[in-house]
């Protein structure tokens, strides 16, 4: 019989460093086969993201997005992840959608930073103050335990609330905050770049999370041109996400400017303390599968 894992019961068994190890192990297996499907009814959406990795199993992540739900006091996004075993395709678990999304998104960025940021990084700037920003604070606190955090948001009141909850300092001037950070992690819903490449300093690491549609981006062309650029998956970023696709189509960068993804053999690493590294967190159903298997493994311990 399959197991049902809720958010609170699942989360209390997890840790961020353990998750990064699970993601590393997942990328040592055969490359995932992935597929996304969408159904629409006016403004409402049903999204299905599927992945199959030989040796790890199968996962289908279903999400409903109903924009008018908050007016009725109902969450806008609902869903679940169905996890199937690799040998026989049996349903192993049904896991809370929000649990998998939280740990997948922040864990993906943490793994990128642990491979690309300078190990002595201490000053971390979070751009954005929403749910994902809070998860990033938790994840980066585990990977960089001596770090000091600064938060910037277009709405200062939101940044102040975040800072009180997460022991961070509020930045009023984004340019100044970027220039003084070791790591800049951005989780906004912006369609116009908020991060300018002229602000970046030698040795920094930039982590971009927010853009997920073809019309969205958080960093300008100069930022990508000045940095060595990495992605979590070529398959789920190129042609899908504006952060990468817009500068590719305009000619601001070329395909060979994207150095490596997690499936690349070598090359996904910082070469010197002076270079600027930039990581695009694109998500992807294969990561949902890896995280779901990690959640179930921890649940069964």
WOTAPE-V613588 format. One record per backbone hydrogen bond with DSSP energy under -1.0 kcal/mol. NH is the residue of the N-H (numbers start at 1). CO is the residue of the C=O. If there is no record, write none. Layout:
nh->NH co->CO
nh->NH co->CO
This chain:
nh->3 co->92
nh->5 co->94
nh->10 co->6
nh->11 co->7
nh->12 co->8
nh->13 co->10
nh->14 co->11
nh->19 co->15
nh->20 co->16
nh->21 co->17
nh->22 co->18
nh->23 co->19
nh->24 co->20
nh->25 co->21
nh->26 co->22
nh->27 co->23
nh->28 co->25
nh->33 co->52
nh->35 co->50
nh->37 co->48
nh->39 co->46
nh->41 co->44
nh->44 co->41
nh->45 co->65
nh->46 co->39
nh->47 co->63
nh->48 co->37
nh->49 co->61
nh->50 co->35
nh->51 co->59
nh->52 co->33
nh->53 co->57
nh->56 co->53
nh->57 co->53
nh->58 co->84
nh->59 co->51
nh->60 co->82
nh->61 co->49
nh->62 co->80
nh->63 co->47
nh->64 co->78
nh->65 co->45
nh->66 co->76
nh->69 co->66
nh->71 co->68
nh->72 co->69
nh->73 co->70
nh->74 co->69
nh->78 co->64
nh->80 co->62
nh->81 co->95
nh->82 co->60
nh->83 co->93
nh->84 co->58
nh->85 co->90
nh->89 co->85
nh->92 co->83
nh->93 co->83
nh->94 co->3
nh->95 co->81
nh->96 co->5
nh->97 co->79
nh->100 co->96
nh->101 co->97
nh->102 co->98
nh->103 co->99
nh->104 co->100
nh->105 co->101
nh->106 co->102
nh->107 co->103
nh->108 co->104
nh->109 co->105
nh->110 co->106
nh->111 co->107
nh->112 co->108
nh->113 co->109
nh->114 co->110
nh->115 co->111
nh->116 co->112
nh->117 co->113
nh->121 co->118
nh->124 co->148
nh->125 co->183
nh->126 co->150
nh->127 co->185
nh->128 co->152
nh->134 co->130
nh->135 co->131
nh->136 co->132
nh->137 co->133
nh->138 co->134
nh->139 co->135
nh->140 co->136
nh->141 co->137
nh->142 co->138
nh->143 co->139
nh->144 co->140
nh->147 co->144
nh->148 co->122
nh->150 co->124
nh->151 co->169
nh->152 co->126
nh->159 co->155
nh->160 co->156
nh->161 co->157
nh->162 co->158
nh->163 co->159
nh->164 co->160
nh->165 co->161
nh->166 co->162
nh->168 co->163
nh->169 co->149
nh->171 co->151
nh->177 co->173
nh->178 co->174
nh->179 co->175
nh->180 co->176
nh->181 co->178
nh->182 co->123
nh->183 co->123
nh->184 co->205
nh->185 co->125
nh->186 co->207
nh->187 co->127
nh->194 co->218
nh->195 co->218
nh->199 co->196
nh->200 co->197
nh->203 co->274
nh->204 co->201
nh->205 co->182
nh->206 co->277
nh->207 co->184
nh->208 co->279
nh->209 co->186
nh->210 co->186
nh->216 co->213
nh->217 co->190
nh->220 co->195
nh->224 co->220
nh->225 co->221
nh->226 co->222
nh->227 co->223
nh->228 co->276
nh->230 co->278
nh->231 co->260
nh->232 co->280
nh->238 co->234
nh->240 co->237
nh->241 co->237
nh->242 co->213
nh->244 co->241
nh->245 co->241
nh->246 co->242
nh->248 co->244
nh->249 co->245
nh->250 co->246
nh->252 co->247
nh->253 co->247
nh->257 co->254
nh->258 co->255
nh->259 co->229
nh->262 co->232
nh->264 co->261
nh->266 co->264
nh->269 co->267
nh->277 co->204
nh->278 co->228
nh->279 co->206
nh->280 co->230
nh->281 co->208
nh->288 co->284
nh->289 co->285
nh->290 co->286
nh->291 co->287
nh->292 co->288
nh->293 co->289
nh->294 co->290
nh->295 co->291
nh->296 co->292
nh->297 co->293
nh->298 co->294
nh->299 co->295
nh->300 co->296
